Each structure stands twice: as structure tokens, then as C-alpha cells.
Amino acid sequence: MSVNHEKAEKTAWFSLIGNFLMAIVKGLVGYFGNSYALIADAIESTGDVFASALVIVGFRYAKRPPDENHPYGHGKVEPLITFVVVGFLVASATLIIIESIYNIQTPHKAPASYTLWFIGGIIITKELFFRFVSKSSKEVGSSSLEADAWHHRSDAITSACAFVGIAIAVYMGDSWAQADDWAALVASLIILYNAYKIFRPALGEIMDEHVHDEFILIIREKSKHVAGIHDTEKCLVRKSGMRYWVDLHIHVDGNLSVHEGHTIAHNLKKHLMEELPEIEDVLVHVEPAE
């Protein structure tokens, strides 16, 4: 297992355990404290548990090396897992919307005041979770881990909505008890928006969308350090999981032999893969310099 895969999997396990504990505590406090907004929060955290488990499964599959049937490796499973994670978000939001509308139409008592302080602690905890997982996802370049991070951020947002709704219900009395349910409804819409935000980059990755301009500049700059290369021309990059495949056109002296041109291309490939460990392979096309 590569260092990046190992770090990503450890982070995903951190998310899974954290979400599992959160789901249990939120559900119990929401049930006994009469807060549907908190129960809705627990529903989302339960979905997050399954989402984190899928991310871990995806990492273990994605680390498999290229084979005859998958010459570019198995990394594309990551954005596919991200799609499933998005599905969990959408399903959670839909369930919360249905239950919120039902509860808004049904008179009930305001939540217990202690739920307000409990949910304040959740907001801080989940935001810290988001920052930790998001930082790790950027370090390893994992779209599915970034999706997992946004689960924590959406959880913090839904908790913030619940905090406002519970505060209104608690301090304004039972006649304002539906504020708790309206808060859950608003939170579900925010969850749907966040689902789109993590779906769009994953779709770009699965479609090999051109979003690697900065990385290409780095590749071309480092290529100039290899002896015999006059310049670089086309550079195409595709991302598969946490790894990159590079197609690069180089200009060399047109009077060189095929063997000499091949040696330069081989030296370039070795140099780039040493300087940029996230690169899995480099295909070099040699052209005569004008």
C-alpha cells in the first residue's frame, strides 16, 4: 500500500468511527430531548457511516496495480464511490424533507433546553472533523475522501440550522415548536447543495476533464531540467484515483539517432516520476526541434 493510500484509509476509518459515535449520541439525545432536527442530524450521520465504509472499500480496490484488463489501474473506482456517497446524501436529505413536512403539520412540544447546548458541541466537533479530513484529502489527492470531508461539513451546517431552530422553539415556547422542524427542512436543502458540490468534480474526473493546468506547468518546467530536451509541446494529464497518467510531447535535436532520442525520453520519464511521486506513468512522444 502506498503512503497516500495508507493515510487516506486511516482518515476514512477516523470518519467512520466518529460518525458512528455521533449517530448514536444524536439519536438518543434527539429522541429523549424531543428534537426532530437532532434526529434528522442522526439520520445523516448514519448515512455517513455507510459512506465512510464505502470509501474504505474503494481505497482498498483502487490500490490494486494495473493489470491486463485495467492498464490504467483501478483508481477510477474512487469517483464511482463518490457517486454512491452523493446518493447517500440525497437519500438522507429526501428522508429529512418528508419527515420535516409531516412534523410541521403535526402539533408537538418544543425540544428540551439541554439539546441546545449539546448541539453546540456537535457543530464545533464536526467542523474540526471536516478540516482534518479535507486537509488529508488534499494531501493525497482523493476525490472520495474530499466527499467524505464534505459529509462532516454538511453535518456541521445541519447542526447549525438545528441549533437556530431549537433555540427559537425553546425560548419562544411550544407555539414555536415547529421552528425545530423548519430548521431540519432548511438543513436538508443545504445537504442537497453540498451533494452537487462533491458530485461535480467526481464527474469531471470520470470524464477525464481538463482541470490540471497548474500540474501541467510543473511537469513542463521540470522537463526542462533533463539534458537533451529543447522544449515541450503537448501535455495531457488524466487522473485515476490518487495517481496521474501523463502524455508529453518533447522536442529534441532532429539529428539524433532513434536510440539517443529513446534514451532522452527514458531519462525524462524517470526524472518526472522521481520528482512527482504521484505520477504513475509517462508516455513520451519525441519530435525534432526546429
Summary of the structure (lengths in Angstrom):
residues: 290
radius of gyration: 24.7
end to end distance: 44.3
largest distance: 87.6
contacts: 1030
relative contact order: 0.13
helix: 70%
strand: 10%
